[in-house]
Amino acid sequence: MHGASSGISSAMTLAHSRRFSTAPYPVNISLLSKQLIQLGRINNPDTFPEITHQKELKASSLTSKLDDCTGLDQIKQVHAHVIRQGHDQSCYIITKLIRTLTRLGVPMDPYPRRVMELVQFRNPFLWTAVIRGYAVQGNLSEAVSMYGCMRKEGITPVSFTFSALLKACGSVGDLSLGRQFHAQTFRLIAVAGFISACAQLGASKYADRAVEIALKSGYSPSDHVVIGSALIDMYSKCGDVEEAVNVFESMNNKNVFSYSSMILGLAMHGRAREALDLFHYMVTQTTIKPNTVTFVGVLTACSHAGLVDQGRQIFASMQQTFGVEPTRDLYTCMVDLLGRAGRLQEALEVIKTMSVEPHGGVWGALLGACRIHKDPDVAEIAARHLFEIEPDVIGNYILLCNVYASAGDWEGVLSVRKLIKEKGLKKTPAVSWVVDENGQTHKFFPGNMNHPMSDKIQETLEELVKRLTVLGYEPDLSSVPYNASDDEKRSILICHTEKLALAFSLLTTSRDCEIKIMKNLRMCQDCHTFMRLASEVTGRVIIMRDNMRFHHFRSGACSCGDFW
C-alpha cells in the first residue's frame, strides 16, 4: 500500500557501521529538524511549551463538550468547532466523536463513517471505534469489512478490536465466525506474549525458541507484522540489535509499530543517528504516520545523544505535523532530554506548562537529572512531588539521597535515610546476571562472594584492576553515596555486581565471545569507566544493560560516548 511495505531494504543503505540511511551519505540531523519544522510550519520551535499547552487545553475542552452532548445537533456543533480549530485530523478527538455518535445511536452510515474516512492517518483506536459502532448496530458484514480495511492499511489490531468483532458476532449469532476470531486472538496473543516476556526479561537464551514457536504457529516474522515487530523489540532488549535490524529488513510489510520498535531499539543501544535516519525515512518516504511510541523512541535517541535542539524541534512539530498530542510519557522524554543536558530550570518550566498533571515518570526524570548534575535545590522540588505521588517507591528516596551525597550534604543524606526507616521501606538490592553457554543464569549481588568461583572471581578482579591502573584508572569515590573512608569506598566499588559478573565472564568465555551483562539498576560512573577500560585491556566486547539503556564497550570506548 506504500513504499514501506515492500522494497524498503533496497532503498536503504546499511554500510558496515549498520547506519540506516535514505541517501548515499548519512542524513544530516539538523536538516531533518528543519524539514520537520517546514512540514509543521513552525515559526519558532522555542515556544513549544506554550504551543502544546494551548493545543491540549483546546483538545480537552472539545472532548469534554462531546461528553455533555445529548443529541445529534449538539454533536454537529462541536464537530464544527473541531474543524475550525484544526483538530479534524486528531485520531483522539475523532475517536471520541465516533464513540459519542455510537452512544447516542446515530447510524454509522453515512455520518460517523465519513468522519473517519476524512482522517488521513488512522490509528487502531479510531478503526476500533468504527468497528464497534457497526457491531453495536448489529451490522456484522460491515464490522468485518472495516477490520479487513484496517489490516490492509497495515494497522495492527488491539485487544479492543477483537472484543468489538466478537461483540458483532454475538449480536447476529454467528458462532462459527466468533470462534475463528477468538482462536485467532488467543493464538496471536499467546505467541506475542511469549516474545514480550523474553524481551522484558532480556532472556536471550529463549530468543531462538521464541522464533521457533512463532514459525510453528504460522506467524513468520517476515510476513506477520505483529510478530515481526515483537521480535524486533525482543532482540533489542536482549542486547542483539543487529538481529533486530535483520528482522526489520526481512519484513515484507511494515507498519508504525515495526518502525517504532526499530527506532526505539537503535536509541536504547546508543545509535541515535541511525534512529533519526530511520525516522526521517519513515516520515518522508512512506505514508506511515508516527505515533506516540515512535516519538518516545526518537526523543530517547536525542536524549541519549545530547541532541537538545533537534529534540525540541521534533517535539514542537509532533502535534502540528503529525497530530500526535503530547502525553505524560512524551513530556517525560523532554524533561529527560533537557535534564541530561543540564538545563534543569528549562526542564522544570516544561513541567509547569503541562496541561495534565505530571506523573511520577516526569518528576523522576527531573530528579535523575539532578543526580547527574548535583543540584539539590531542584532535586528537592522534584522529590517533594514524587513523595506525594509515589510515597512508597523507595527509588525516589534513594535518588534524593544520592543527590545530597554528591553535593556533600551528609545531613540531608541522614534525614532521607531516617524517613526511609520511618516508612519501613526496603531498598531494592542491586543484582547483575549473565547467561552461560549452557543457558544457566548466574546472579551476582553486592559483596556476595557465595558463588562457587568466588575466589577466582576475586583474583581476576584484582589482576584486572592492576592492568587498568596502568591506563590511568582511579576509582571514582563519588560513586559511593556514603560518608565513609576512601579505603572503605574502594572496597565497596570493587564488589559492585557488574564487576563480579564481568570477572566471571572473563573466566568462563572464550576471547572471541561477546560478554553480555544485565543489571536491574543504573550503572554508576565508576563501573562505566571500569567497563570501558576493561574492553581495551582485554580486547573483549562488553555489552551492558542497566535499567536505562544498553552500553556497548569496545576498544576502550562506549556507544553512549560517555553521555548518559
C-alpha positions in Angstrom: 0.0 0.0 0.0 3.0 2.2 0.4 6.7 2.3 -0.2 7.3 0.9 3.3 5.6 -2.3 2.7 8.0 -3.6 0.1 11.4 -2.8 -1.3 12.4 -0.7 1.7 15.6 -2.6 2.2 16.8 -2.0 -1.3 16.1 1.8 -0.9 18.1 1.9 2.3 21.9 1.6 2.5 23.3 -0.3 5.5 27.0 0.2 5.5 29.5 -1.7 7.7 28.5 0.7 10.5 24.9 -0.5 10.1 23.8 3.0 9.7 20.3 3.5 8.3 20.3 6.0 5.5 18.0 7.2 2.8 20.7 8.7 0.7 24.3 7.7 -0.4 25.5 9.9 2.5 24.3 10.0 6.1 21.3 12.2 6.7 22.2 15.5 8.4 20.3 15.6 11.7 19.9 19.3 11.7 18.4 19.0 8.2 15.9 16.5 9.5 14.8 19.0 12.1 14.5 21.8 9.5 12.4 19.6 7.3 10.1 18.7 10.2 9.7 22.3 11.1 8.8 23.1 7.5 6.3 20.3 7.4 4.7 21.7 10.6 5.0 25.3 9.5 6.5 26.1 12.9 7.8 29.7 13.1 9.6 29.4 16.5 10.3 25.9 17.9 11.5 27.5 21.1 7.8 28.2 22.0 6.8 24.6 22.1 5.6 24.6 25.8 3.1 27.3 25.0 2.0 25.8 21.7 1.4 22.3 23.2 -0.2 23.8 26.3 -2.8 25.7 24.2 -3.4 22.7 21.9 -4.0 20.4 24.8 -6.4 22.8 26.5 -8.4 23.1 23.3 -8.5 19.3 22.8 -9.5 18.7 26.4 -12.3 21.3 26.1 -13.6 19.7 23.0 -13.7 16.1 24.4 -15.5 17.5 27.5 -18.1 19.1 25.3 -18.7 15.8 23.5 -19.3 14.1 26.9 -22.0 16.6 27.5 -23.8 16.1 24.2 -27.3 14.6 24.3 -28.3 14.9 20.7 -27.1 14.9 17.1 -27.4 18.7 16.6 -25.1 19.3 19.6 -22.5 16.9 18.3 -22.5 18.6 14.9 -21.9 21.9 16.6 -18.9 20.5 18.5 -17.7 18.9 15.3 -17.8 22.3 13.6 -15.6 23.7 16.4 -13.2 20.7 15.9 -12.8 21.5 12.2 -12.4 25.3 12.8 -9.7 24.7 15.4 -7.8 22.3 13.2 -8.4 19.1 15.1 -10.2 17.2 12.3 -7.1 15.0 11.8 -6.7 14.2 15.5 -7.4 10.5 16.0 -8.0 11.1 19.7 -10.8 13.6 19.2 -12.4 11.9 16.1 -12.4 8.6 18.0 -14.2 10.3 20.9 -16.6 11.9 18.4 -17.5 8.5 16.8 -17.9 6.9 20.2 -20.3 9.6 21.2 -22.3 9.1 18.0 -22.4 5.4 18.7 -23.6 6.1 22.3 -26.5 8.2 21.0 -27.4 5.5 18.4 -26.6 7.6 15.3 -26.4 5.2 12.3 -22.8 4.5 11.2 -23.7 5.4 7.6 -23.1 8.0 6.4 -22.0 10.4 9.1 -19.6 8.6 11.5 -18.0 6.6 8.7 -17.5 9.7 6.6 -15.9 11.5 9.5 -13.4 8.6 9.9 -12.7 8.4 6.2 -11.6 12.0 6.2 -8.8 11.3 8.7 -5.7 10.8 6.6 -3.7 8.7 9.1 -5.9 6.4 11.2 -4.7 4.6 14.3 -6.1 1.3 15.6 -8.3 3.0 18.2 -10.1 5.0 15.5 -10.6 1.9 13.5 -11.8 0.0 16.5 -14.4 2.8 17.3 -15.8 2.3 13.8 -15.8 -1.5 14.0 -17.5 -1.3 17.4 -20.1 1.2 16.0 -21.1 -1.3 13.4 -21.0 -4.1 16.0 -23.3 -2.3 18.3 -25.8 -1.7 15.5 -25.7 -5.4 14.5 -24.0 -4.9 11.1 -21.5 -7.8 11.2 -20.6 -7.6 7.5 -19.5 -4.0 7.7 -17.7 -4.6 11.0 -15.7 -7.4 9.4 -15.2 -5.3 6.3 -13.8 -2.5 8.3 -11.4 -5.0 10.0 -10.2 -6.1 6.6 -9.6 -2.5 5.5 -7.7 -1.8 8.8 -5.4 -4.8 8.2 -4.9 -3.8 4.5 -3.6 -0.5 5.7 -1.1 -2.3 7.9 -2.7 -1.3 11.1 -2.3 -3.9 13.9 -5.5 -4.6 15.9 -5.5 -4.0 19.6 -7.3 -6.2 22.1 -10.4 -3.9 22.0 -10.6 -4.6 18.2 -11.2 -8.3 18.7 -13.6 -7.5 21.5 -15.7 -5.4 19.1 -15.6 -8.2 16.5 -16.7 -10.8 19.0 -19.5 -8.5 20.0 -20.6 -8.2 16.4 -20.6 -12.0 16.0 -22.6 -12.3 19.2 -25.2 -9.7 18.1 -26.1 -11.7 15.0 -25.5 -15.2 16.5 -22.6 -16.1 14.1 -20.9 -18.6 16.4 -18.6 -20.0 13.8 -17.1 -16.7 12.8 -16.9 -15.8 16.5 -14.9 -18.9 17.2 -12.5 -18.0 14.4 -11.8 -14.6 15.8 -11.5 -16.0 19.3 -9.0 -18.6 18.2 -7.0 -16.1 16.2 -6.9 -13.7 19.1 -5.8 -16.4 21.6 -3.1 -17.8 19.3 -1.7 -14.4 18.4 -1.7 -13.1 22.0 -0.1 -16.3 23.2 2.8 -16.1 20.7 3.3 -12.3 21.1 3.0 -12.7 24.9 5.9 -15.2 25.0 8.1 -13.0 22.8 7.2 -10.0 25.0 8.1 -11.9 28.2 11.6 -12.8 26.7 12.0 -9.1 25.9 11.2 -7.8 29.3 13.5 -10.4 31.0 16.3 -9.8 28.5 16.2 -13.6 28.2 18.4 -14.1 25.1 18.6 -17.8 25.8 14.9 -18.1 24.8 15.2 -16.0 21.7 15.6 -18.9 19.2 12.8 -20.7 21.0 10.5 -17.7 20.5 11.2 -17.6 16.8 10.6 -21.4 16.6 7.2 -21.0 18.3 6.2 -18.2 16.0 7.0 -20.1 12.9 5.3 -23.3 14.1 2.2 -21.2 14.8 2.1 -19.9 11.3 3.5 -16.5 12.1 6.5 -15.8 10.0 8.1 -12.5 11.1 8.7 -11.6 7.5 5.0 -11.9 6.7 3.3 -11.1 10.0 3.8 -7.5 11.2 2.8 -8.1 14.8 5.2 -10.9 15.4 8.0 -9.2 13.4 7.6 -6.1 15.5 7.6 -8.1 18.7 10.8 -9.9 17.7 12.5 -6.5 16.9 11.6 -5.4 20.4 12.8 -8.8 21.9 16.2 -8.8 20.2 16.8 -5.2 21.0 16.1 -5.7 24.7 18.2 -8.9 24.7 21.2 -6.9 23.5 21.3 -8.1 19.9 20.3 -5.0 18.0 21.9 -6.4 14.8 19.5 -9.3 14.8 16.7 -6.8 15.4 17.9 -5.0 12.2 17.9 -8.3 10.3 14.3 -9.0 11.3 13.3 -5.5 10.3 14.9 -5.7 6.9 13.3 -9.1 6.3 9.7 -7.9 6.9 7.7 -7.7 3.7 5.2 -5.4 5.4 6.0 -2.8 8.0 3.7 -0.5 10.0 4.1 2.1 12.6 4.9 -0.5 15.3 7.7 -2.0 13.2 9.3 1.3 12.7 8.7 2.4 16.3 10.2 -0.8 17.7 13.3 -0.4 15.5 13.8 3.3 16.2 13.5 2.6 20.0 15.8 -0.4 19.7 18.5 1.7 18.0 18.0 4.5 20.5 18.5 2.3 23.6 21.7 1.0 22.1 23.2 4.4 21.6 22.8 4.5 17.8 21.0 7.9 17.8 21.9 8.9 14.3 20.6 5.7 12.8 17.4 6.0 14.8 16.9 9.5 13.4 17.8 8.5 9.9 15.2 5.7 10.0 12.6 8.2 11.4 13.5 10.6 8.6 12.9 7.8 6.1 9.6 6.8 7.6 8.1 10.3 7.6 9.4 11.4 4.2 9.5 8.2 2.1 6.4 6.3 3.3 2.8 7.2 4.2 3.2 5.7 7.7 2.4 8.3 10.3 4.4 8.2 13.6 2.5 7.6 16.8 3.3 8.3 20.5 5.7 5.3 20.7 7.6 6.5 17.7 8.2 9.8 19.2 9.2 8.2 22.5 11.9 6.4 20.5 13.0 9.5 18.6 13.2 11.7 21.7 15.0 8.9 23.6 17.6 8.9 20.8 18.0 12.6 21.1 18.2 12.4 24.9 20.9 9.7 24.9 23.0 11.6 22.3 22.5 15.1 23.9 20.8 16.4 20.8 18.7 19.0 22.7 17.9 21.4 19.8 16.8 18.6 17.5 14.7 17.0 20.2 12.9 20.3 21.0 12.2 20.9 17.3 10.8 17.4 16.8 8.7 17.8 19.9 7.4 21.1 18.6 6.5 19.5 15.2 4.8 16.5 16.7 1.3 17.8 17.1 1.1 20.3 14.3 2.6 18.0 11.6 1.5 14.5 12.7 -1.4 15.1 15.0 0.3 13.4 17.9 -0.7 15.0 21.2 1.9 15.3 23.9 1.3 12.6 26.6 2.9 12.4 30.0 5.4 9.9 28.7 6.4 12.3 25.9 6.8 15.1 28.4 9.0 12.7 30.4 11.2 12.3 27.4 11.5 16.1 27.0 12.3 16.6 30.7 14.9 13.8 30.4 16.4 15.4 27.3 16.7 18.8 28.9 17.7 17.5 32.3 20.6 15.3 31.0 21.9 18.3 29.1 22.0 20.3 32.4 19.0 22.5 31.5 17.2 21.8 34.8 15.4 25.1 35.0 14.2 24.7 31.5 13.0 21.2 32.3 11.2 22.5 35.3 9.5 25.1 33.2 8.3 22.4 30.7 6.6 20.6 33.6 4.9 23.8 34.8 3.4 24.2 31.3 1.8 20.8 31.1 -2.0 20.8 30.8 -2.2 17.5 32.6 -0.9 16.6 36.0 2.6 15.2 35.6 3.0 11.6 36.8 5.9 10.1 38.7 7.9 9.5 35.5 8.1 13.2 34.7 9.3 14.2 38.2 11.5 11.1 38.3 13.3 12.2 35.1 14.0 15.6 36.7 15.2 14.1 39.9 17.5 11.7 38.0 19.0 14.7 36.1 19.6 16.4 39.4 21.7 13.5 40.5 23.8 13.7 37.3 24.3 17.5 37.7 24.4 17.5 41.6 21.6 20.1 42.0 20.0 19.5 45.4 17.7 22.6 45.1 15.8 21.4 42.1 16.0 17.8 43.4 14.1 18.8 46.5 11.3 20.3 44.3 11.1 17.1 42.3 11.3 14.9 45.3 8.5 16.8 47.1 6.1 15.9 44.2 7.3 12.3 44.0 6.8 11.7 47.7 3.2 12.8 47.2 2.5 10.8 44.0 4.6 7.7 44.9 5.1 7.8 48.7 6.2 4.1 48.8 8.6 4.0 45.9 12.0 3.7 47.6 13.9 4.6 44.4 12.8 8.2 44.7 14.3 8.4 48.2 17.5 6.7 47.1 17.9 9.2 44.3 17.4 12.2 46.5 19.9 10.6 49.0 22.4 10.3 46.2 21.9 13.9 45.2 22.7 15.0 48.7 25.7 12.7 48.9 27.1 14.0 45.6 26.8 17.6 47.0 28.4 16.6 50.3 25.3 17.2 52.3 25.5 14.4 54.8 22.8 15.8 57.0 20.5 15.7 54.0 21.5 12.0 53.5 20.8 11.2 57.1 17.4 12.9 57.0 16.3 10.9 53.9 17.6 7.6 55.4 15.6 8.4 58.6 12.5 8.9 56.5 13.1 5.6 54.7 13.4 3.8 58.0 10.2 5.5 59.5 8.2 4.5 56.4 9.5 0.9 56.6 10.7 0.9 53.0 13.2 -1.7 51.8 15.9 -0.9 49.3 15.9 -2.9 46.1 19.1 -4.9 46.1 21.4 -4.5 43.1 21.8 -7.6 41.1 23.6 -8.4 37.8 23.4 -11.6 35.9 24.9 -13.3 32.9 23.8 -16.4 31.0 26.5 -19.0 30.3 26.7 -21.1 27.1 24.6 -23.8 28.7 21.7 -21.4 29.3 22.2 -21.2 33.0 21.8 -17.8 34.7 24.4 -16.7 37.2 23.4 -13.8 39.5 25.7 -11.6 41.5 24.8 -9.4 44.5 26.9 -6.6 46.1 29.7 -8.0 48.1 28.2 -11.5 48.0 31.0 -14.0 47.4 29.0 -17.2 47.7 29.4 -18.1 44.1 31.3 -21.4 43.7 34.0 -19.5 41.7 34.2 -16.6 44.2 38.0 -16.9 44.9 38.8 -17.0 41.2 36.5 -14.1 40.6 38.2 -12.0 43.3 41.7 -12.9 41.9 40.6 -11.9 38.4 39.2 -8.6 39.6 42.4 -7.7 41.5 44.5 -8.6 38.4 42.2 -6.6 36.2 42.4 -3.5 38.5 46.2 -3.6 38.2 46.1 -3.7 34.4 43.5 -0.8 34.4 45.6 1.3 36.7 48.4 1.3 34.1 45.9 3.1 31.8 45.2 5.7 34.5 42.2 4.1 36.2 41.4 5.6 39.6 38.2 4.5 41.4 35.6 7.2 41.3 34.9 7.5 45.0 31.9 9.9 44.4 30.1 6.9 43.1 29.7 5.7 46.7 26.9 7.7 48.4 28.2 7.1 52.0 30.2 9.1 54.4 32.9 6.5 54.6 36.7 6.5 54.4 38.4 6.3 51.0 39.5 2.7 51.6 36.0 1.6 52.6 34.7 3.2 49.4 37.3 1.4 47.3 36.2 -1.9 48.9 32.5 -1.2 48.1 33.2 -0.2 44.5 35.3 -3.4 43.7 32.3 -5.5 44.8 29.8 -3.8 42.6 27.7 -6.5 40.9 28.6 -5.8 37.3 32.3 -6.1 38.1 31.7 -9.5 39.6 29.7 -10.5 36.6 32.5 -9.3 34.3 35.2 -11.2 36.1 33.0 -14.4 35.9 32.5 -13.9 32.2 36.2 -13.4 31.6 36.9 -16.7 33.4 34.2 -18.7 31.6 34.0 -17.5 28.0 36.4 -17.6 25.0 38.2 -14.5 23.9 36.2 -14.1 20.7 32.9 -14.2 22.6 30.9 -11.1 23.4 30.2 -10.6 27.1 26.6 -9.6 27.9 25.7 -8.4 31.4 22.3 -7.4 32.6 21.6 -5.2 35.7 18.4 -4.2 37.5 19.7 -0.7 38.5 21.5 2.1 36.8 25.3 1.6 36.4 27.4 4.0 38.4 30.1 6.3 36.9 32.9 4.2 38.3 31.6 0.9 36.8 31.1 2.7 33.4 34.8 3.8 33.4 35.9 0.3 34.6 34.0 -1.4 31.8 35.2 1.0 29.2 38.9 0.4 30.1 38.4 -3.3 30.6 37.2 -3.6 27.0 40.5 -2.1 26.0 42.9 -4.2 28.1 41.1 -7.5 27.5 40.2 -6.9 23.8 36.7 -8.0 24.6 33.3 -6.5 23.5 31.2 -5.9 26.6 27.5 -5.3 26.3 25.9 -4.0 29.4 22.2 -3.4 30.0 21.2 -1.4 33.1 17.7 -0.1 33.8 18.2 2.9 31.5 19.8 1.6 28.3 22.5 -0.5 26.7 26.2 0.3 26.7 28.4 -1.3 24.1 32.1 -1.2 25.3 34.6 -1.8 22.6 38.3 -1.0 22.4 38.2 1.5 25.3 35.1 3.4 24.0 31.4 3.2 24.8 28.5 3.5 22.4 27.0 6.2 24.6 30.0 8.5 24.0 30.2 8.8 27.8 27.0 10.9 27.7 24.4 9.1 29.8 
